[in-house]
Every structure is written in structure tokens, then in C-alpha cells.
Amino acid sequence: MIAAMPAPLPAITFDPAAAFPEVNEMRAALAGWDWPRVRQLLDSRDWAGRSLLVGAVDEGPAIGQFLRTVLAQHPGDTVAATLLAAHLIQAGWAIRTAQHAQYVSREQFAQLHEHLRQAEQILIDVCAREPGNVIAWQERLTTARGLELGQVETRRRYDRLARYAPHDRRSQSLLLQQLCPKWGGSWDAAFAFARECTLAAPEGAQNALLLADAHFERYYAFDTDGERAAYARDPRVVQDIWTAAQRSVLHPHFRHEPGWVATRSVFALWFGLMDQWQAAAAQFAALGHLGSEYPWSYLGGTQVLDKFRAEAYAKGGLR
């Protein structure tokens, strides 16, 4: 008797709207210049939910025109101002591109910095009017990094934000980037902050992702595949990844809240790197057809994700 072939794996989508349909609602409201609907969508959510929806504000010029029109009609609207700043930041980084710095022209950098300076001026005013605006402070973490304002200033901004959202995972991830050597920090600073966030947050929260992220940044910074492979099998690294997973994706209180797709994706990758294929397969099974650009974009994108997922199911025994 011929054994049945396993069903093909579903194609992966990186669109956050696949996990959170309200992202498409936000996109439609922005595209339709429906400001009351935009406010309704944002005002009804917590900071993590608002941060997710702010990600729908893209770099397209029509969005900028819409938000400037809203501000002309409602000059004191800090929500519109924050969204306009987010749009300017997105537009600036789109001009810069994700290429390494040596492949970015002087003109691209100049345009990035001009966009970031415009956004920064808007956000300074928002934070003066509304000191507890977590989204505005998040965006200021990005402008601080892009404008190279340094470790001390970026940490000051994070500390202001943390007064109002002490365990906001996205904000912590933004600061973690600044603390890495590629942005003028150090591995000691990055790992100290990651461990601090991991231990301070409630068990089952996503914050333990920071420890896995810090290790991934260190892994990626090595020059050779041999160095990376050795790092992924270092017992201290393996223990850290399992500890972080047990406090987050493996904990019974873990919930599919904004950011969960990237969180599970990072642990799926790490379990694969460590040859823990059954654990990797469990994360891929929880993800189903969902994926996130990070961390896979660092390693080659969808092709690498598909390879890891297929190997996880083949070796993990879940299919």
C-alpha cells in the first residue's frame, strides 16, 4: 500500500493583518481619509494595540497629506501629530533603505535625517502636551537612533516612557537595538538590559523575547558560519534560550497579543539553530500560515523560513 503524501505546508504571509484584521481596518480608514474611524480604532486599544495600528501608517505621500489636513483642522490633535511623525519616520527610512551603511548614499542619509528632524520637532511638542503618550516616546526612540543622539539620550527617553508603560515590549526592543554595538552600545549593556526586562515582566509575557533577540544579534554579528554554529550550541546560550522560552512562548499564560507572531518566530528560529526540532515544530504549528519579516529577513527571508519549517516538521515528528 502506498503511503499518502503529506499535505503541502501553507504559504506564509508576513502581513500583520492576517493575525490582526483591525490592521486592514486602519489601512482602509487612512486610505479613505476617515479621521473619526482612525480615532475610534486607536482610542479603543491599549498601548500595544495602538502601536500595532500605528504600524499601518506607511510612507506614501497621500497619508502625509491626509494627516496634515487633519492637523490644519484640529491643530491640537496629538494623535494626528503622532501619526504624522510616524509617517515621516517611515518615509525617511524608506529613502535610506535597509542596506548596510556603506551602500547608502550621502543624499539618502541627508533625506533620512531631514525626515527624522521634522518628526522629532513634532514629537517634542506632543510629549510636552501629553507626557504620557507612549507611542510618541516610542517614535522618539527611533528618531534618537537615526539622528545618532547617543546612548544616554535614548535611555532617558526610554525611562520617561517606562513611567507609563514599564513592560512595553516594543519599546524595550527599540532600546535594545540602541544598546547593541552596531549603534554605539556594547554586548554587556545589551544583555544586561535584556535580562532585566526578562526577569521584571510577568511570566507569560512577551518580554523574555529580548533575551533571545540579544543572543540573535550576537549570533548574527559573527563573521563566519562556523562561529555562528558554535555560538548556537554554547550551553550558556542554549540555557538562556530555554529560560526565555519558558517565561514566554512555553508558559501557560502566554497570549496571542500584538507582537506574538514575531515572538514565536524568533523562538522557532532559535530552536532550529539549536537542533531542538520538536520545540521548533511546535512553534511553527502555533504560527500556522503566519510569519514575520523579523528575524527571517536577516537570514534570507521566506526561503530560509520555509527551509527551517520543513526541517522542523520532518525532524520534530509533528506531521
Protein Blocks (a to p, Z undefined) as FASTA:
>chain_A
ZZddddddddddfbfklmmmmlmmmmmmmmnopaklmmmmmmmpcfklmmmmmmmpcfbf
klmmmmmmmmmmmmmlmklmmmmmmmmmmmmmmmnopadfklpcfklmmmmmmmmmmmmm
mmmmmmmmmmmlmklmmmmmmmmmmnonojklmmmmmmmmmmmmmmlfklmmmmmmmmpm
knopafklmmmmmmmmmmmpcghiaklmmmmmmmmmmmmmpmbfklmmmmmmgmklmmmm
mmmmmmmmmpckbccdehklmmmmmmmmmmmmnopaklmmmmmmmnmmaccfblklmnnp
jmlmmmmmmmmmmmnopZZ
